[in-house]
Amino acid sequence: MSRAASLAALAVFSGLSFNLVLSGLGMCGAAADKEKDGRFPFFQMGILFTSVAVLWASLQAVFPLLGFFEYIVLFPASAVLCRGLESFFLAFRKKAAPPPVFDSLTGYDGLAGSALLLARLLASGFAEALAAAAGFTLGVMAVLLVLREIRRRSLLEAVPSFLRGSPLLLISMGLLSLIFTSAAAVLFRALGG
């Protein structure tokens, strides 16, 4: 398999794997109607990608020294970097900041730390880490788009009142996780894992 094909496969596999993490975390509050104005959080997705790439590259020399504590350092480091990058970029923004979908103080509700952990486990080089970070970011964007569409359709169609809102989204995330698990397993076997 060529290097470009293996990077593309890693990006797809990491995106599918990260969707499993998202469904396990209950989409980290995205099911709780945080989107007020309907804007998609491209800004936060860019920071998610950047934080995973920067932390993977900068902590690569430190990881062997930390041993077990490597896993403890990932989440606070990702939260600090997400908060710092968001504050830095918003300081130069002239218009009002869009309402956040995820909280940067918590590393986007643990998404950045989870993505960094999976990138640490999957990637052996910087190009692979970039491919994994891109897959994670695209996986989050895909899940957000699916959840947004489910929320919109549940308002338009005849859905029982006890299923509207978060219950329907959580059931949908469970079904989506089954689909993503199957796709990740098929892709992993195709890669020879």
PEWOZI-V617623 format. One record per run of one state. SS is the DSSP state (2 for helix, 1 for strand, 0 for the rest). FROM is the first residue (numbers start at 1). TO is the last residue. If there is no record, write none. Layout:
{{SS/FROM/TO} {SS/FROM/TO}}
This chain:
{{0/1/2} {2/3/24} {0/25/25} {2/26/29} {0/30/41} {2/42/91} {0/92/103} {2/104/106} {0/107/110} {2/111/122} {0/123/125} {2/126/156} {0/157/160} {2/161/163} {0/164/165} {2/166/190} {0/191/193}}
